[in-house]
Amino acid sequence: MADYKMLIDGKLIAGDDTLDVINPATGETFTKVARASEAQVVEAIAAAKRAQKGWAATPLADRRAKLLELADHIDANADTIARALVMEQGKPLAEAQMEVGFAPAFIRYFSEQSLDPEVVQDDADYLIELHYKPLGVVAGITPWNFPFLIGVYKLAPALLLGNSFIWKPAPTTPVTALILAEALNRIFPAGVVNIVIDKNDLGHVLTNHPDVAKVSFTGSTATGRKVMEAAASSLKRLTLELGGNDAGIVLPDADIKKTAQRVTGSAFFNAGQVCIALKRLYVHRSIYDQMCDALAEEVGQLAVGDGLEQGTRVGPLQNAMQYEKATRYLDAAAADGRIIVGGKRKEGAGYFVEPTLVRDIADGSALVDEEQFAPILPVIAFDEIDDVIDRANSSEYGLGGSVWSESVEAADAVAARMDSGTIWINHHTHFGPHIPFAGAKQSGIGSEFGREGMLEFSQRSVVSRMRG
């Protein structure tokens, strides 16, 4: 019997099967959830299609009010959700509380927005307006690193604009989404929001189905390509937020202590399992030894453990597959560089890897060239600015990057030449609902957040009136 049920067409239902959910801190099952059959996913699509027109006809003020009711519900149940998030995802409780706290903030931001008609031409001959209409049924396919927040920040703008929504969480982190199911069912009309769970085997039903108008996907670049291929059959609208191998460039005049603290905060947050985490750090040779020493001091203080234990700064990798990948990157670190902090699996149960710092490593190592998604940071020396910019830009990814310098002019000059959707100066990983977020190159298509992100959930429609 499943401990958590799915939401389909206004009903909390058991699946045609169940799915075990593993606590990554122990490697053992801690709960079971309902798992959908293909027929149940098709049923969710049909329900969302039936409900969408009525939802779109609901006054905008009423749609806003219901979203705000959802935000209030999350606030009132934040502790329960955060603790469940630790159990299924592994991150420290403080980070889980931060993720859950961001969710109602995103909902409230989008609830304040509207896409009013825009006048394109208004003269003696024509009044031409640009209108924004809902697309229809939107599928949100979400990953396991921020399973609660990412689902919510897709759901909110989609619903505000009059779309219906089907949420398919990652199979290793479905619990926090299902915790919301009862509230979503109470707040929204039947079929407007549906939640289905699979074992990474039913995504194709959503991406291929002609009644799904848009897929908003966050995950790996490899899977994003498959989503895009499947969506082509019906020319679905797509938002793809994909992988990243974010580079940081530390210039000779950077504040070493401040930079070390902030780099550590980005690179090891959520055990490095952040698409926009800093994943490779290039440091000018004149300060390389000092920066490595400062980073080693910071990384060496990161306590590893169960996210529910007080003082834990770095939790486990989220799942067994990611754990095995991380151990391969540890092998690369030992073979290609010099490990100065960490470098080992943590003994005992769970998917733990020691926070690891690697110096005297170069481009060409898998640890530098690939997205490791683990608490392992390579630090690479450079001599010339032109060369390091070319090296930072050589990746197929282009999600984020950063420049570290006490000179605004020098930092701006480097930032202008980096091929990334976001470039931070003297920090890395900062984001917010009002800040457009988009990847370059193989890191994605489309935008999330801000007005640009809102537009991704709408169909543009021009109304042209001839005067006279």
C-alpha positions as CSV (number, residue, x, y, z in Angstrom):
1,M,0.0,0.0,0.0
2,A,1.4,3.4,-1.0
3,D,1.9,6.0,1.8
4,Y,1.4,8.8,-0.7
5,K,-1.2,9.0,-3.5
6,M,-1.2,10.8,-6.9
7,L,-3.6,13.5,-8.0
8,I,-5.5,12.9,-11.1
9,D,-8.8,14.6,-12.1
10,G,-9.6,15.9,-8.7
11,K,-9.0,12.6,-6.9
12,L,-6.2,11.3,-4.7
13,I,-5.6,7.9,-6.2
14,A,-3.4,4.9,-5.7
15,G,-1.3,3.9,-8.6
16,D,-1.5,0.7,-10.6
17,D,1.8,0.0,-8.8
18,T,4.0,1.4,-6.0
19,L,7.5,2.8,-5.9
20,D,10.0,2.6,-3.1
21,V,11.6,5.9,-2.1
22,I,15.2,5.6,-0.7
23,N,16.6,7.8,2.0
24,P,20.1,8.6,0.6
25,A,21.6,9.0,4.0
26,T,20.9,5.4,4.8
27,G,20.4,3.7,1.4
28,E,17.2,2.2,2.6
29,T,13.5,2.6,1.7
30,F,11.7,5.0,4.0
31,T,8.3,5.1,2.3
32,K,6.3,3.9,-0.7
33,V,4.4,6.1,-3.1
34,A,1.8,5.5,-5.8
35,R,3.2,4.7,-9.2
36,A,1.3,5.4,-12.4
37,S,0.6,3.2,-15.3
38,E,0.6,4.6,-18.9
39,A,-3.2,4.5,-18.8
40,Q,-3.2,6.7,-15.7
41,V,-0.9,9.3,-17.3
42,V,-3.2,9.4,-20.3
43,E,-6.1,9.9,-17.9
44,A,-4.3,12.8,-16.3
45,I,-3.7,14.4,-19.7
46,A,-7.4,14.0,-20.6
47,A,-8.4,15.5,-17.2
48,A,-6.1,18.5,-17.7
49,K,-7.5,19.1,-21.2
50,R,-11.1,19.0,-19.9
51,A,-10.3,21.4,-17.1
52,Q,-8.1,23.9,-18.9
53,K,-10.8,26.0,-20.7
54,G,-12.8,26.5,-17.6
55,W,-9.7,27.5,-15.7
56,A,-8.6,29.9,-18.4
57,A,-12.1,31.5,-18.2
58,T,-11.7,32.0,-14.5
59,P,-11.0,35.7,-13.7
60,L,-7.4,36.5,-13.3
61,A,-8.0,37.8,-9.7
62,D,-9.5,34.4,-8.8
63,R,-6.6,32.5,-10.2
64,R,-4.2,34.8,-8.3
65,A,-6.2,34.2,-5.1
66,K,-5.9,30.5,-5.4
67,L,-2.2,30.6,-6.0
68,L,-1.8,32.8,-2.9
69,E,-3.8,30.3,-0.9
70,L,-1.3,27.7,-2.0
71,A,1.6,29.9,-0.9
72,D,0.0,30.3,2.5
73,H,-0.5,26.5,2.8
74,I,3.2,25.9,2.0
75,D,4.2,28.5,4.7
76,A,1.9,26.8,7.2
77,N,3.4,23.4,6.5
78,A,7.0,24.4,5.8
79,D,8.5,22.3,8.6
80,T,6.8,19.1,7.5
81,I,7.7,19.6,3.9
82,A,11.3,20.5,4.7
83,R,11.8,17.4,6.8
84,A,10.3,15.2,4.1
85,L,12.6,16.9,1.6
86,V,15.7,16.0,3.7
87,M,14.5,12.3,3.9
88,E,14.0,12.0,0.1
89,Q,16.7,14.3,-1.2
90,G,19.4,14.2,1.4
91,K,20.3,17.9,1.7
92,P,20.9,19.5,5.2
93,L,17.8,20.7,7.0
94,A,18.8,24.3,6.7
95,E,19.1,24.0,2.9
96,A,15.8,22.2,2.8
97,Q,14.1,25.0,4.7
98,M,15.6,27.5,2.3
99,E,14.2,25.6,-0.7
100,V,10.8,25.3,0.8
101,G,10.9,28.9,1.8
102,F,11.7,30.0,-1.7
103,A,8.6,28.2,-3.1
104,P,5.9,30.6,-1.7
105,A,8.1,33.5,-2.6
106,F,8.1,32.4,-6.2
107,I,4.4,31.8,-6.1
108,R,3.7,35.3,-4.7
109,Y,6.0,36.9,-7.2
110,F,4.2,35.3,-10.2
111,S,0.8,36.0,-8.6
112,E,1.6,39.7,-8.8
113,Q,2.3,39.6,-12.5
114,S,0.1,39.9,-15.5
115,L,0.6,39.9,-19.2
116,D,-1.7,42.7,-20.3
117,P,-2.2,43.4,-24.0
118,E,0.5,45.5,-25.5
119,V,-0.1,48.2,-28.2
120,V,2.1,47.6,-31.2
121,Q,0.6,50.4,-33.4
122,D,-2.0,53.0,-32.7
123,D,-2.5,55.6,-35.4
124,A,-5.2,56.8,-37.8
125,D,-5.1,53.6,-39.8
126,Y,-4.7,50.7,-37.3
127,L,-4.9,49.7,-33.7
128,I,-2.8,46.6,-33.3
129,E,-2.4,44.8,-30.0
130,L,-0.3,41.9,-28.8
131,H,-2.2,39.5,-26.5
132,Y,-1.0,36.6,-24.4
133,K,-3.2,33.5,-24.2
134,P,-2.7,30.2,-22.4
135,L,-1.2,27.4,-24.3
136,G,-3.4,24.6,-22.9
137,V,-2.0,21.6,-21.0
138,V,1.5,22.1,-19.6
139,A,3.7,19.2,-18.4
140,G,6.4,20.0,-15.8
141,I,9.1,17.4,-15.6
142,T,11.3,18.0,-12.6
143,P,14.6,16.7,-11.3
144,W,15.8,15.4,-8.0
145,N,18.2,18.1,-6.8
146,F,15.6,20.7,-6.0
147,P,12.4,18.6,-6.4
148,F,10.0,20.9,-4.5
149,L,11.0,24.4,-5.6
150,I,11.4,23.6,-9.3
151,G,8.0,22.0,-9.5
152,V,6.4,25.0,-7.8
153,Y,8.1,27.6,-9.9
154,K,6.9,25.9,-13.0
155,L,3.4,25.4,-11.7
156,A,2.8,29.0,-10.6
157,P,3.3,30.9,-13.9
158,A,1.6,28.2,-15.9
159,L,-1.6,28.3,-13.7
160,L,-1.6,32.1,-13.5
161,L,-1.8,32.3,-17.3
162,G,-4.7,29.9,-17.5
163,N,-2.9,26.7,-18.4
164,S,-3.6,23.4,-16.7
165,F,-0.6,21.5,-15.3
166,I,0.7,18.0,-15.0
167,W,3.6,17.6,-12.6
168,K,5.9,14.6,-13.0
169,P,8.6,14.6,-10.3
170,A,11.8,12.6,-10.5
171,P,11.1,9.0,-9.3
172,T,13.8,9.3,-6.5
173,T,12.2,12.4,-5.0
174,P,8.4,12.3,-5.4
175,V,7.3,12.8,-1.8
176,T,7.3,16.5,-1.4
177,A,5.2,16.9,-4.5
178,L,2.7,14.4,-3.3
179,I,2.5,16.1,0.1
180,L,1.0,19.0,-1.8
181,A,-1.5,16.9,-3.6
182,E,-4.3,17.2,-1.0
183,A,-3.9,21.0,-0.8
184,L,-3.8,21.3,-4.6
185,N,-6.9,19.2,-4.8
186,R,-8.7,21.4,-2.3
187,I,-7.6,24.7,-3.8
188,F,-7.9,24.2,-7.5
189,P,-10.8,22.7,-9.7
190,A,-10.6,19.1,-10.6
191,G,-8.1,18.4,-13.4
192,V,-6.4,21.8,-13.2
193,V,-3.4,20.3,-11.4
194,N,-2.4,16.6,-11.7
195,I,0.6,14.8,-10.2
196,V,1.8,11.5,-11.7
197,I,4.7,9.3,-10.6
198,D,6.7,7.0,-12.7
199,K,10.1,5.1,-12.6
200,N,11.6,7.2,-15.4
201,D,9.6,5.1,-17.9
202,L,6.5,7.2,-18.7
203,G,8.0,10.6,-19.6
204,H,7.5,9.8,-23.3
205,V,3.7,9.7,-22.8
206,L,3.8,13.4,-21.9
207,T,6.4,14.4,-24.5
208,N,4.7,12.5,-27.3
209,H,1.0,13.2,-26.5
210,P,-0.7,15.7,-28.9
211,D,-2.9,17.1,-26.1
212,V,0.2,18.3,-24.2
213,A,0.9,21.8,-25.5
214,K,4.1,22.5,-23.7
215,V,6.8,20.6,-21.8
216,S,8.9,22.5,-19.2
217,F,11.8,20.2,-18.4
218,T,14.7,20.6,-16.0
219,G,17.4,17.9,-16.0
220,S,20.4,16.6,-17.9
221,T,21.4,17.8,-21.3
222,A,21.2,14.2,-22.6
223,T,17.6,13.8,-21.4
224,G,16.8,17.2,-22.7
225,R,17.7,16.2,-26.2
226,K,15.4,13.2,-25.9
227,V,12.6,15.5,-24.7
228,M,13.2,17.8,-27.7
229,E,13.1,14.9,-30.2
230,A,9.9,13.6,-28.8
231,A,8.2,17.0,-28.7
232,A,9.0,17.6,-32.4
233,S,6.3,15.2,-33.4
234,S,3.6,17.7,-32.4
235,L,5.8,20.9,-32.4
236,K,5.3,21.3,-28.6
237,R,6.5,24.5,-27.0
238,L,9.5,23.7,-24.8
239,T,11.5,25.1,-22.0
240,L,14.7,23.1,-21.3
241,E,16.9,24.0,-18.3
242,L,19.7,21.6,-18.7
243,G,23.2,20.9,-17.4
244,G,26.1,23.2,-16.7
245,N,29.8,23.2,-16.0
246,D,30.1,26.6,-14.6
247,A,33.6,28.2,-14.6
248,G,34.8,30.8,-12.2
249,I,37.8,33.0,-13.1
250,V,39.8,34.5,-10.2
251,L,41.8,37.5,-11.3
252,P,45.1,38.5,-9.5
253,D,43.6,41.2,-7.4
254,A,40.7,39.1,-6.0
255,D,40.1,39.2,-2.2
256,I,41.4,35.7,-1.4
257,K,39.5,35.0,1.9
258,K,36.2,36.4,0.7
259,T,36.5,34.6,-2.6
260,A,37.4,31.3,-0.9
261,Q,34.3,31.6,1.4
262,R,31.9,32.4,-1.4
263,V,33.3,29.8,-3.8
264,T,33.0,27.1,-1.2
265,G,29.4,28.2,-0.5
266,S,28.5,27.8,-4.2
267,A,30.6,24.7,-5.1
268,F,29.5,22.5,-2.2
269,F,25.9,23.7,-1.7
270,N,23.5,20.7,-1.9
271,A,26.6,18.4,-2.1
272,G,27.5,20.1,-5.4
273,Q,24.2,18.9,-7.0
274,V,23.2,22.3,-8.4
275,C,23.0,23.0,-12.1
276,I,24.5,26.5,-11.6
277,A,27.0,25.6,-8.9
278,L,30.6,26.6,-9.5
279,K,32.2,23.4,-10.9
280,R,35.7,24.5,-12.1
281,L,37.8,27.3,-10.7
282,Y,40.5,29.0,-12.7
283,V,42.9,31.0,-10.5
284,H,45.7,33.3,-11.7
285,R,49.1,31.7,-11.0
286,S,50.3,34.6,-8.9
287,I,47.8,33.8,-6.2
288,Y,47.2,30.1,-6.9
289,D,48.9,28.7,-3.8
290,Q,47.3,31.2,-1.5
291,M,43.8,30.6,-3.0
292,C,44.3,26.8,-2.7
293,D,45.3,27.1,0.9
294,A,42.3,29.4,1.7
295,L,39.9,27.1,-0.1
296,A,41.4,24.1,1.8
297,E,40.7,25.8,5.1
298,E,37.1,26.5,4.1
299,V,36.3,23.0,2.6
300,G,38.0,21.2,5.5
301,Q,35.4,22.7,7.9
302,L,32.4,21.2,6.0
303,A,30.8,18.6,8.2
304,V,29.3,15.6,6.3
305,G,26.3,13.7,7.6
306,D,22.6,13.0,7.6
307,G,20.8,16.2,6.8
308,L,18.7,15.9,9.9
309,E,21.7,15.9,12.2
310,Q,22.6,19.2,13.7
311,G,25.7,20.8,12.2
312,T,25.7,18.9,8.9
313,R,26.9,21.1,6.0
314,V,27.1,18.5,3.3
315,G,24.6,15.6,2.9
316,P,24.8,12.5,0.8
317,L,24.6,12.3,-3.0
318,Q,20.9,11.9,-3.8
319,N,20.9,8.4,-5.4
320,A,23.1,5.4,-6.1
321,M,23.7,6.2,-9.7
322,Q,25.0,9.7,-8.9
323,Y,27.1,8.2,-6.1
324,E,28.8,5.9,-8.5
325,K,29.5,8.8,-10.9
326,A,31.0,10.8,-8.0
327,T,33.4,8.0,-7.1
328,R,34.6,7.9,-10.7
329,Y,35.3,11.6,-10.5
330,L,37.3,10.9,-7.3
331,D,39.4,8.5,-9.2
332,A,40.0,11.1,-11.9
333,A,40.9,13.6,-9.2
334,A,43.6,11.2,-7.8
335,A,44.9,10.3,-11.2
336,D,45.0,13.8,-12.8
337,G,45.6,16.2,-9.8
338,R,46.6,16.5,-6.2
339,I,43.9,16.1,-3.7
340,I,44.4,18.5,-0.8
341,V,41.1,17.9,1.1
342,G,38.8,14.9,1.1
343,G,39.1,12.4,-1.7
344,K,37.3,9.4,-0.3
345,R,33.9,7.8,0.1
346,K,32.6,8.2,3.7
347,E,32.5,4.9,5.5
348,G,29.2,3.4,6.5
349,A,25.7,3.5,5.0
350,G,24.4,6.0,2.6
351,Y,25.7,7.8,-0.5
352,F,28.4,10.0,1.1
353,V,31.4,11.4,-0.5
354,E,33.9,13.7,1.4
355,P,34.0,17.3,0.2
356,T,37.0,17.2,-2.0
357,L,39.4,19.9,-3.3
358,V,41.8,19.1,-6.1
359,R,44.8,21.3,-7.3
360,D,47.5,20.9,-9.9
361,I,44.9,19.6,-12.4
362,A,44.3,20.7,-16.0
363,D,41.8,20.9,-18.7
364,G,41.4,17.5,-20.4
365,S,40.6,15.7,-17.1
366,A,37.1,14.4,-16.9
367,L,36.7,16.2,-13.6
368,V,37.3,19.5,-15.3
369,D,35.7,18.9,-18.7
370,E,32.5,17.2,-17.5
371,E,29.6,18.2,-15.2
372,Q,30.5,16.3,-12.0
373,F,27.4,17.2,-9.9
374,A,29.2,16.2,-6.8
375,P,31.1,17.9,-3.9
376,I,34.4,17.9,-5.8
377,L,36.1,21.1,-6.9
378,P,39.0,21.2,-9.3
379,V,41.2,24.3,-9.1
380,I,43.2,25.1,-12.2
381,A,46.0,27.6,-12.6
382,F,46.2,30.1,-15.5
383,D,48.6,32.8,-16.7
384,E,46.9,34.8,-19.5
385,I,43.4,36.3,-19.5
386,D,42.7,35.6,-23.2
387,D,43.7,31.9,-22.7
388,V,41.6,31.4,-19.6
389,I,38.5,32.9,-21.2
390,D,38.9,30.5,-24.1
391,R,39.2,27.6,-21.7
392,A,36.2,28.7,-19.7
393,N,34.2,29.0,-22.9
394,S,35.4,25.7,-24.4
395,S,32.7,23.7,-22.7
396,E,29.6,22.6,-24.6
397,Y,27.6,24.0,-21.6
398,G,26.8,27.7,-21.0
399,L,24.6,27.9,-18.0
400,G,26.5,30.2,-15.7
401,G,30.0,31.6,-14.9
402,S,31.7,34.0,-12.6
403,V,34.5,36.5,-12.3
404,W,36.3,37.3,-9.1
405,S,38.1,40.7,-8.8
406,E,38.3,43.9,-6.7
407,S,38.3,45.8,-10.0
408,V,34.9,46.5,-11.4
409,E,36.3,47.4,-14.8
410,A,38.5,44.3,-15.0
411,A,35.6,42.0,-13.9
412,D,33.2,43.6,-16.4
413,A,35.7,43.2,-19.2
414,V,36.0,39.4,-18.6
415,A,32.3,38.9,-18.0
416,A,31.5,40.5,-21.3
417,R,33.5,37.7,-23.1
418,M,32.0,34.7,-21.2
419,D,29.5,32.5,-23.1
420,S,27.0,31.9,-20.3
421,G,23.4,32.7,-19.7
422,T,24.3,34.3,-16.4
423,I,27.6,35.7,-15.3
424,W,28.1,36.7,-11.6
425,I,30.8,39.0,-10.3
426,N,32.2,38.2,-6.9
427,H,29.5,35.7,-6.2
428,H,28.0,32.6,-7.9
429,T,24.6,30.8,-7.9
430,H,22.4,33.8,-6.9
431,F,19.0,33.7,-8.5
432,G,15.4,35.0,-7.9
433,P,11.9,34.9,-9.4
434,H,12.4,38.4,-10.9
435,I,15.8,37.5,-12.6
436,P,15.5,35.9,-16.0
437,F,17.3,32.6,-16.1
438,A,18.4,31.0,-19.4
439,G,21.2,28.8,-20.6
440,A,23.5,29.3,-23.6
441,K,24.7,26.5,-25.9
442,Q,23.9,23.0,-24.7
443,S,22.5,24.3,-21.3
444,G,19.0,24.9,-22.5
445,I,16.4,26.6,-24.6
446,G,14.0,29.3,-23.4
447,S,13.9,31.2,-20.1
448,E,12.5,30.8,-16.7
449,F,11.7,33.5,-14.1
450,G,10.9,37.2,-14.7
451,R,8.7,38.4,-17.5
452,E,10.7,36.4,-20.0
453,G,9.8,33.2,-18.1
454,M,6.2,34.1,-17.9
455,L,6.1,34.5,-21.7
456,E,7.2,30.9,-22.1
457,F,3.8,29.8,-20.8
458,S,1.8,31.9,-23.2
459,Q,0.7,31.9,-26.8
460,R,1.3,35.3,-28.5
461,S,-1.7,36.5,-30.5
462,V,-1.9,39.7,-32.5
463,V,-5.2,41.5,-32.9
464,S,-5.2,44.0,-35.7
465,R,-8.1,46.4,-36.1
466,M,-8.4,48.7,-39.2
467,R,-9.8,52.1,-38.4
468,G,-12.5,53.7,-40.6
